Amino acid sequence: MSEFVTAVLAVGVVLGFMILIHEFGHFAVAKLLGVRVEQFAIGFGKRLVGFKRGDTDYRINAIPLGGYVKMSGENPMDERTGDPREFLSHSRWHRFLIAIAGPFMNIVLAIGLLTAVYMVHYEYPVFLDQPAVIGWVDQDSAAGKAGLQPGDRITRIDDISNPTWEQVDPKVMLSPNQPLTLAIQRGAQTFEKTLTPEAVGISQMGSLGWVPEQPNTVTDLEPGMPAEKAGIREGDEIVALDGKPVAAIAAMVESLKETKDKPIDVTVRRDGKELTFHVQPVFADVEGTPEKRYRIGIQSIPTKVGSLPFSAALQRSLEENKKTSLLILELVQKLVRRKVSIRTIEGPIGIGRAAGQAASEKGWTPLMALTAAISLNLGIFNLLPIPILDGGVILLLAVEGLMRRDISLQIKERIYQAAFVFLVLFAVMVIYNDLVKTLPGLAQHLP
């Protein structure tokens, strides 16, 4: 119950802050350009609390699903008085600046928050910036069936030459059931393969069934699980399972599918010495997924940890946000073309789960990093050319600029009605998707 309360509070604070920053962008630029702002609201529906200062009613409304800034004469269907402080009395350039200010604030916030995080705690998997060398292959996967082996290096994936795992992983994840052309180096030999990632998991992301080459070190132990009870510690390097060498934790997962609840001997290297522990696997939940499997309760995600000076942190933040923005746009494009599943999108329930988990971790950096990611997503989403959204307003302004006249109110009304229906249907679909992910029994009903 406490985890649920933490998640609710965390997502409330995070999303509330995102909305506040976004709407403040519209508000500040509107005020600067002399547009009368009638309401600055967090939430929709009935007014709960607030105060009025000048022309503006600052308020918190009953339905906490967003926010808005209401400007005089903003609605094309409203009667215009010709007042110079009305939104539509201003030039298209002014209206463009007001529309783009909200997403701009979200993007700037994402860059700023991530810069602050990197100045305090810069952590990433050890393999992420390394050449894409394969550490283990599931023989039943697409990579295994294509004959790929541990030690193979990916020298090209589609149009990316000499990629790191930071480039390979997103490419594979966003290409479920779509062929990818790879160049593989094995010793002195180089050859090409065409592999099709399988759509796996509740999110239906692409997977080729390989694991990057990385240290096989225990980085996390689940309290009360067999590994902890047996005496295995964080920092132990797993070297063998029942006397056989282990290349990766993923290899242990596959082995436990066969041995199930049969006791196993896990050999680890600790302080230069090899120790063997007798462990009894249990059938248990897998965090973040609806599945259960035989497990001993360890994780292995070796990371590099440090901090960056301001200039380096800002540069890294800019690079990371640029890369993520391009991935978001690629995801949207593939969603429209039905190349990826709607399951890849996280809605309010998924965001709440992630926020609760980040809030429960040590320190403030995990929650700030998540807030930066959500802020960037909100900024990019609002720039999509969908009427009602800021991007739609910008699109209509561009069309009117090319036409050198305003679009008729009747046409605008129909456009906004269609866009509203689309956004409602999209919201329903995303929430349903969230429920299906949360309630595994419904998963079979999700396309």
N, C-alpha and C positions, 0 to 999 in steps of 0.2 A: 504493500500500500504506500509506503514511504517513497519507493521508486516512482510510482505513478504520480504522487504529489510533486516530486522533484521535476519530473518530465513536464507536467502541466505548468508549473511555475517558470521553468526554464524557457519553454516555448512561448509562454505569454510575454516574458521580458524581452526575449530575442525578437519575436515578430513585432511586438509593440514598438520597440526601438527602431526596427527597420522601417515601419510605416511612418513613425514620427519623422525620421530623417528624410524619407522620400517626400512626404507632404510639405515638410519645411522648405525643401528646395523649390517647389512650386510657389509656396507662400512668399518666400523671401524675394524671388525674382519678380513676382506679380506686384508686390509692394514697391520694389525698387523702380519698376516701370510705370507706376501710378495707376495700377488696376485696383479697384475696390474689392477687397476680400470680405465676403459676408460671413463665412463660417470656416473655421479650421477644426476639423473633427477627426477623432480617433474612433473607429467603429461606425456602424450604420444604425438607422432606425431612431427610436425615441431617445431624446436627450436625457442623460442621467445627471451629470454634474457639469459645471463649467462657469465661465464668467465672460463678460463682455467688456472689451476695451476698444474705444474708438468705433470704427465700423464693423469690427470683427467679433463674432461669438466663438470663443474658444471652448470646445465641448468634448465630452466623452459620451458616446452613444451606447445603446443597449446591446447591439450585435457586434461582437469583437472580431469581425472578419475583414478588416481593412481600415481604410480611412479616406478622407477626401478634403480638398480645398474648394469651397464654393465661391466663385467670383461673379460679380454682377454682370448680367448679360452673357454668361458663358454658354448657356444652353441655346442652340440655334432656334429652338421652338419657342423660346421666350420672346415677348414683345420688346423691341428695341426702342429706347427713348432718345438715342443719339448722345447720351452722356459720355463725355470723353474718358470717364473712368470705367466704362463698361469694357469687358474683355474683347468683344467683337468690334469695338470702336478703335482698337489698336491695330497697328500694321501686322502683316503676316510674320514679319521678322520678330516682333515682340511676342506674338503668340507662340512662335517656334521656340524662342528662348524659355518661355514659361513652361511649355510642354516638356522640353528636354531636361529641365533643371532637376526634376525628381529622380529619373534614372541616373543622371550625372552624379547626384549626391550619393546614391547607393554605390556606384562604382568607385567614387573617391573614398567612401568609407571603407569599402572592401580593401582597397590598396593601403589605406592608413592603418587599419586593424592588423592586416597581415604583416606590414612593416614592423609594427610594435611587437607582434608575436615573435618574429624572427630576430629582433634585437635582444629578446630575453631567452627564447627557447627555439632553436632551429633543429628540428629532428626529421629524419627521413630514412626509409629502408636502405640498408647498405648496398643493395643491388641496383637501386633505382637509377643512378647516374653512371652505371657500369655498362660496358659492351654486353649485348644480349647473348649471353652464353647459357645454354640449357643445363640445369642441374639434375633434373629427373623427368621421366616421361611415363605417363600412364599408358600401358600397352593397349588398352581398349579404347583410347581416345583417337582423335583425328591425327594428332602428331605421332602417336605410337603406331597406328596403322600405316602411316606414310614412311615409317622406318627411321624417324628421328631418334637420336641417342643423346644421353648425357655427354656434355663436352662439345656438342655441336654449337657453332656460333652463327647467329642470324646476321648476315652482312647486308641484307636488303629485305624490306617488307613493303610490297607495292612500290611506291615512288620514293621511299625513305631509305637512303644508303647509310650503312654503318650505324644503325640505330642503337640507342640505349634502351633499357627496359622501360624508362619513362615514356618513350615513344611507341614501343611495341605493345605494351599492355592496353592503352586506350584504343589503339587500332584494332586489336583483336576483340575487345569487349564491345565495341560499337559495330561489329561486323558479324552478328549471328546469322548463320545459314547463308553467308555470302563468301565466295571464294577469294582467297588472298594469295598472291604470288610471293614466294620467299626464295631468297638465295641463301644457301647453307654452306658454311665452310667446315669441313671435317679433316683436320690435319692439313695436308697440302692440296686436298681435293675440294673443289667448289661445284655445287650442283643446285638446280632449281626444283622447287616443289610447289604445287598448288594445293592449299589446304582450305577446308571450309570449317570455320569455328562452329561448334554446336551451341545451341541456346540452352543454357543451364540455369538451375536455381529458380527461385520465385521471381527474380527480376529478369530472367531470360536474357542474360548478358552472354556474349560470345566467349567460348573457351576452346583452346586447342589441346588441353590436357598436359601441359608442361609446367615445370616449376623453375624459376631462375636459379642459377648457381649462387649459393649463399651459405654462410656458416649454419650448421645444424644445431643451433644453440637454443636452450630453453629460455625464453624471455618473459614468460608469464605462467603462473601456476594457479589453477582454480581452487579456492579453499574447499576442503572437505572431499576433494576428488582423489582417486587412487594414487596418482603420481605424488601428490603432496604427502599423503599418509605413508607412502613407502619410503620417503626420505629424499626424493629427487629435489634439487634446488634450482632456483633461477641462476643462469650462468653455466649450468652443466651443458657439455656438448655431447649429444647423443651419437654414439658410434656404432651400436649394434642392437638388434632385436632378436632374442633367442639365438644369439651367437652369429647372426648374419649381419653384414654391414648395412647401415641405413644411410641412404643418400639424402633423404629429405623427410620432413614430418609428413608430407603427403604420402610417402611410401608406407609410413606407419599406419596412416588412415586406411589405405587399401589393404594392408596386412590384417588389420583388426576386423575388416569386413569378413575375412575368411575364418580367423580364429575365434571371433565373437567373444564369449565370456571365458574362454580358456586362459588361465594365468600365463603371463609372459615374463621373460627376463629382459630387462632393459639395462644395457651397459652404457655408462656415461664416462666422460673424461673430466675430472675435476682436479685442478691444481697439478696437472701433469700425471695424475694417477687414474687408472681405470677402476670403476666401481660398478657392481651389478646389483640391481634391485628387482625383487620379485613383486610383480604388480598384477592386480586382479581388475581387468577392464569392467566397466559398468555400461548399461544401456541408458544413455542420458541425452538431454536436449543439447542442441548446438546453438549457441547464442547468435541471435540475428537471423535465424532461419527457422522454418516450421518443422524441420526434420529431427529425428533422433538417430543415434548410431552408437556403436560400442566405442567408448572413449576412456582415456586415463587422465584427461584434464590438464594438458599442456599446450602452450602456444610457442611458435618460433618465428618471430619477426624481428631479426636483428636490425638495429637502427644506429645511425650516427647522430650524435647529439652535440650541440654547441650553441654559439650565439654569433650574430653578425653585427658589425658596426652599421651606423645609420645608412650610409650611402650604399653599402652592399645589401642591406636588408631591403631598402627601397627598390633597388634594381631587381632583386630576386622576387619581391612582391609584384612588381610590374610584369615580369616575365611569367610568373605563375598565374596572375589574373588574365593576362593575354592568352595564355595557353588554355586556361579553363573556359574563357569566353568563346574561343574557337571550337572547343569540344561541345559546349552548349549549343552553338549554332549548328554544328554537324549533327548533334542528336536531334534537334528540331527538324532539320532537313530530312533525316532518315525516318523520323516519326511520320512526317507528311507523306513520304514515299512508301510507308509501311515496310521499311527495311529493318526496323527494330520494334520490339513490343512496347505497349503502353506500360508494361510492368516496370520499365526502367525508371519511370517518374515516381518521385516521392511526394506525397501530399502532406497534409497537416499532421496525420498520425505518424507517418514516417519521420517527419521533421521533429515532432515531439519526442519520439523515441531516441533520435540522435542527440537532441538537445539535453534530454535527461541523462543520457550516458556521458556526454561531455561535461555536464554540470557535476556529475558524481566523481569525476577524475580529479587528481591532485592538481592544485594550482588553477590559475585563471586562463592560461593559454589555450587549452582545448576548446573551451566555450567561445573564446574570442576568435579562434581559427574557424570554428563552425559558423559564427555570426558573420564573419567576412565572406564565407562561401555562400551563405543564404542571401546576403546583401548583394553580391555580384549576380546571383541568379535572378533576384527580384529586379535589379536594374536592367539586365539583358531581356528578361521576359517582358517588361513594360515597354521596351523598344521594338517589340515585334509589331509589324504593320497590321494590327487588328484594331478596327474602330472601337472606341471607348478607352482603349489603352493609349498611353502617351505616343507610342509608335504609330497608332492609327491616326491620331490627331496630326502628327507630323506628315504622314502620307497624304492626308486630305489637303493640308496646307500646301504641299508640294504640287499636287494636282491642280489646285486653284491657282497657284503661281504660274504654272505652265499655261493654263486656260486664260489667265489674266482676268478672271472673274470668279465670284463665289459660286459654289455648287448650290443648286436650289434647295430650299428647306425641305421640300417633300422627299427628294432623293436622300438627303442627309438623314432624315427621320427613318426611312426604310433601312439605310445602312446601319444606323445605330441599333435598330430593333433586331436585325439579323445578327449583328455582333453580340448583342446581349444574350440572345438565345444560344449562340455558339459558346459563349463563355460559361453560361449556366450548365450546358450539357458537358462541357469540358471539366468543370468543377465537380459535377456529379460523377463523371467517369474516374477522375483522379481519387476522389474519396472512396468510391467503390473499390478501386484498385488497392487503396490503403487497407480497407477492411479485409479484402481477400488475402493480402499478405499477412495480416495480423491473425486471421482466422483460417488456418490451413485447410479446413474442410471445404471452404468455398473456392479454393484455388482452381479446381477443375472447371469452374464456370467462367474463368477469365481467359479470353482469347490470347 
